[in-house]
Amino acid sequence: MSSPNLGPRPSGAAAQITQAARELSADRGLHGWTMRDLERAAHASPSTIYHHTSGRQELLQSVVESILEEVEVPPPDVPDYREAFRKLTGDLYCAVTPYPGTAAWLMALGPKIPKGAQILELGIGWLLAAGVRPAGLACAQILSTALGVIASADAGRGSKLNSSAILDRLKATTNASPSRKEVVAYMSNFVVGDQELPAAARDFFDAAVDVVLAGVHAGYRDGSIRGAARFSTP
């Protein structure tokens, strides 16, 4: 994976602290650094840091906000909501993937920040214009699927050796059923070199997004989605 785009160097003490926290998040993950780490990275004293922020949670939010600002949001009026979501989720993938833990943060707290709320509102608007109901539920499921795939990959980072061992065990068994062969073929896509793995991960992500978009387009239009009635608006 290429190095993350850390954005332009900000000016001002508060912005420099956020930038240092972002760089730490790229290196160690959003939740992988301490305030002491930040003091060293930002070359700032605890009093300086706490003068500009109320604490770690506010810093994490500032980091996520700075990352999300790199996501280009399609306009409110789009000819095809599926293509708009593909573009949006693809940009989310590129912006968020270099910072492990960010996708999970957005799943839990995304609407708390202005850009997160904007994305949710725009997505719902695309769906309403296309006649998809309930639009809020459909939008949440599309975005949750996209972010959930990234969060799952974050949790599994460094597990390639475990995957390799599982794959070897599966290959060594005498069960050569079609389903076993399919499992081996699927897992082989992720037991590859470091240069190939990002492409496999991105293809998995794109397929997951397209699957949920296809389900939304078909199921929400014909009313066949279980549990959807609860989320319908008057």
C-alpha positions as CSV (number, residue, x, y, z in Angstrom):
1,M,0.0,0.0,0.0
2,S,1.3,3.5,-0.8
3,S,2.1,6.0,1.9
4,P,-1.0,7.9,3.0
5,N,-1.6,11.4,1.9
6,L,-1.1,13.4,5.1
7,G,-2.3,16.6,3.4
8,P,-0.6,20.0,3.5
9,R,1.3,20.9,6.6
10,P,-1.0,23.0,8.7
11,S,-0.1,26.3,10.4
12,G,-0.8,27.1,14.0
13,A,-0.3,25.1,17.2
14,A,-3.7,23.4,17.2
15,A,-3.4,22.4,13.5
16,Q,0.2,21.1,14.1
17,I,-1.0,19.0,17.0
18,T,-3.8,17.5,14.8
19,Q,-1.3,16.8,12.0
20,A,1.1,15.0,14.5
21,A,-1.9,12.9,15.7
22,R,-2.8,12.1,12.1
23,E,0.7,11.0,11.3
24,L,0.8,8.8,14.4
25,S,-2.6,7.3,13.3
26,A,-1.1,6.5,9.9
27,D,1.8,4.7,11.5
28,R,0.1,3.0,14.5
29,G,-3.7,3.2,13.9
30,L,-6.2,5.7,15.2
31,H,-6.2,4.1,18.7
32,G,-2.6,2.9,18.7
33,W,-0.9,6.0,20.2
34,T,-0.8,7.7,23.6
35,M,-0.9,11.3,24.6
36,R,2.8,10.9,25.6
37,D,3.5,9.7,22.0
38,L,1.7,12.8,20.8
39,E,3.8,15.1,23.0
40,R,7.0,13.7,21.4
41,A,5.6,13.8,17.9
42,A,4.3,17.3,18.1
43,H,7.2,18.6,20.1
44,A,4.7,20.1,22.5
45,S,4.2,20.1,26.2
46,P,1.1,18.6,27.9
47,S,0.0,22.1,28.8
48,T,0.2,23.2,25.2
49,I,-1.7,20.2,23.9
50,Y,-4.5,20.6,26.5
51,H,-4.7,24.3,25.8
52,H,-5.8,23.5,22.3
53,T,-7.9,20.4,22.9
54,S,-10.1,19.0,25.7
55,G,-8.4,15.6,25.4
56,R,-7.9,12.5,23.4
57,Q,-11.5,12.0,22.1
58,E,-11.5,15.5,20.7
59,L,-8.2,14.9,19.1
60,L,-9.4,11.7,17.5
61,Q,-12.4,13.5,16.1
62,S,-10.1,16.2,14.7
63,V,-8.0,13.5,13.0
64,V,-11.0,11.9,11.4
65,E,-12.4,15.2,10.3
66,S,-9.1,16.0,8.5
67,I,-9.1,12.6,6.8
68,L,-12.7,12.9,5.7
69,E,-12.2,16.3,4.2
70,E,-10.2,14.5,1.4
71,V,-13.4,12.7,0.3
72,E,-15.0,14.3,-2.7
73,V,-18.7,14.2,-2.4
74,P,-20.8,13.9,-5.6
75,P,-23.5,16.6,-6.1
76,P,-27.0,16.4,-4.7
77,D,-28.4,15.7,-8.2
78,V,-27.0,12.6,-9.8
79,P,-28.2,10.6,-12.8
80,D,-27.6,7.2,-11.1
81,Y,-27.4,6.8,-7.3
82,R,-25.5,3.5,-7.7
83,E,-22.7,5.2,-9.6
84,A,-22.7,8.1,-7.0
85,F,-22.3,5.6,-4.1
86,R,-19.6,3.7,-6.0
87,K,-17.7,7.0,-6.4
88,L,-18.3,8.0,-2.8
89,T,-17.4,4.7,-1.2
90,G,-14.3,4.4,-3.4
91,D,-13.1,7.8,-2.2
92,L,-13.9,6.8,1.3
93,Y,-11.8,3.6,0.8
94,C,-8.8,5.6,-0.4
95,A,-9.0,8.2,2.3
96,V,-9.7,6.0,5.3
97,T,-7.8,2.7,4.6
98,P,-4.3,4.2,5.4
99,Y,-5.5,5.0,8.9
100,P,-6.6,1.8,10.7
101,G,-9.4,2.3,13.2
102,T,-10.9,5.3,11.3
103,A,-13.6,3.2,9.5
104,A,-14.8,1.8,12.9
105,W,-14.9,5.3,14.3
106,L,-17.0,6.6,11.4
107,M,-19.4,3.6,11.7
108,A,-20.1,4.6,15.3
109,L,-19.8,8.4,15.3
110,G,-19.8,9.5,11.6
111,P,-22.8,11.8,11.7
112,K,-21.3,13.6,14.7
113,I,-18.9,15.5,12.4
114,P,-20.2,17.9,9.7
115,K,-18.8,16.0,6.7
116,G,-20.2,12.7,8.0
117,A,-23.6,14.2,8.4
118,Q,-23.3,15.8,4.9
119,I,-22.5,12.4,3.3
120,L,-25.4,10.7,5.1
121,E,-27.9,13.4,4.1
122,L,-26.7,13.4,0.4
123,G,-26.9,9.7,0.2
124,I,-30.5,9.7,1.5
125,G,-31.4,12.4,-1.0
126,W,-30.0,10.3,-3.9
127,L,-32.1,7.3,-2.7
128,L,-35.3,9.4,-2.2
129,A,-34.9,10.8,-5.7
130,A,-34.6,7.3,-7.1
131,G,-37.8,6.1,-5.3
132,V,-35.9,3.9,-2.9
133,R,-37.8,3.6,0.5
134,P,-36.9,3.6,3.3
135,A,-34.0,5.7,2.2
136,G,-32.5,6.2,5.6
137,L,-32.2,2.5,6.2
138,A,-30.9,1.8,2.7
139,C,-28.2,4.6,3.0
140,A,-27.1,3.4,6.4
141,Q,-26.7,-0.1,5.1
142,I,-24.7,0.9,2.0
143,L,-22.3,3.1,4.1
144,S,-22.1,0.6,6.9
145,T,-21.2,-2.2,4.5
146,A,-18.4,-0.1,2.9
147,L,-17.0,1.0,6.3
148,G,-17.5,-2.5,7.8
149,V,-15.3,-4.1,5.1
150,I,-12.5,-1.6,5.8
151,A,-12.9,-2.1,9.6
152,S,-12.7,-5.8,9.2
153,A,-9.6,-5.5,7.1
154,D,-8.1,-3.3,9.8
155,A,-8.8,-5.9,12.4
156,G,-7.2,-8.6,10.3
157,R,-4.0,-6.8,9.4
158,G,-0.9,-8.9,10.1
159,S,-2.9,-12.1,9.9
160,K,-1.6,-13.3,6.5
161,L,0.6,-16.0,8.2
162,N,-2.5,-17.3,10.0
163,S,-4.4,-17.3,6.7
164,S,-1.6,-19.2,5.1
165,A,-1.6,-21.9,7.8
166,I,-5.4,-22.3,7.5
167,L,-5.1,-22.6,3.7
168,D,-2.3,-25.2,4.0
169,R,-4.5,-27.2,6.3
170,L,-7.5,-27.0,4.0
171,K,-5.4,-28.1,1.0
172,A,-4.0,-31.1,3.0
173,T,-7.4,-32.6,3.8
174,T,-8.8,-35.4,1.7
175,N,-12.1,-33.7,1.3
176,A,-12.1,-32.5,-2.4
177,S,-15.7,-31.4,-2.6
178,P,-16.6,-28.5,-4.9
179,S,-17.3,-26.3,-1.9
180,R,-13.9,-27.1,-0.3
181,K,-12.2,-26.3,-3.6
182,E,-14.1,-23.0,-3.7
183,V,-13.0,-22.1,-0.1
184,V,-9.4,-22.8,-1.1
185,A,-9.6,-20.8,-4.3
186,Y,-11.2,-17.9,-2.4
187,M,-8.7,-17.8,0.4
188,S,-5.8,-18.1,-2.0
189,N,-6.6,-14.5,-3.1
190,F,-5.5,-13.2,0.3
191,V,-2.4,-15.4,0.8
192,V,-0.3,-13.4,-1.7
193,G,2.6,-11.0,-1.8
194,D,2.5,-7.6,-0.3
195,Q,2.2,-6.0,-3.7
196,E,-0.8,-8.1,-4.7
197,L,-2.8,-7.9,-1.4
198,P,-4.0,-4.3,-1.7
199,A,-5.5,-5.1,-5.1
200,A,-7.3,-8.2,-3.7
201,A,-8.6,-6.2,-0.8
202,R,-9.9,-3.4,-3.1
203,D,-11.6,-5.9,-5.3
204,F,-13.3,-7.5,-2.3
205,F,-14.4,-4.0,-1.2
206,D,-15.9,-3.1,-4.6
207,A,-17.7,-6.4,-4.8
208,A,-19.2,-5.9,-1.4
209,V,-20.5,-2.5,-2.2
210,D,-22.0,-3.6,-5.5
211,V,-23.7,-6.6,-3.8
212,V,-25.5,-4.3,-1.3
213,L,-26.3,-1.7,-4.0
214,A,-27.9,-4.5,-6.1
215,G,-29.9,-5.6,-3.1
216,V,-31.1,-2.1,-2.4
217,H,-32.0,-1.6,-6.0
218,A,-34.0,-4.8,-6.2
219,G,-35.3,-5.4,-2.7
220,Y,-36.3,-2.0,-1.5
221,R,-38.2,-1.3,-4.7
222,D,-40.4,-4.4,-4.5
223,G,-40.8,-4.3,-0.7
224,S,-39.2,-7.7,-0.1
225,I,-36.7,-6.6,2.6
226,R,-37.6,-8.0,6.1
227,G,-37.7,-5.5,8.9
228,A,-37.8,-2.4,6.5
229,A,-41.3,-1.4,7.5
230,R,-40.1,-0.3,11.0
231,F,-37.9,2.3,9.4
232,S,-40.4,3.8,6.9
233,T,-41.3,7.4,7.3
234,P,-44.9,8.7,7.1
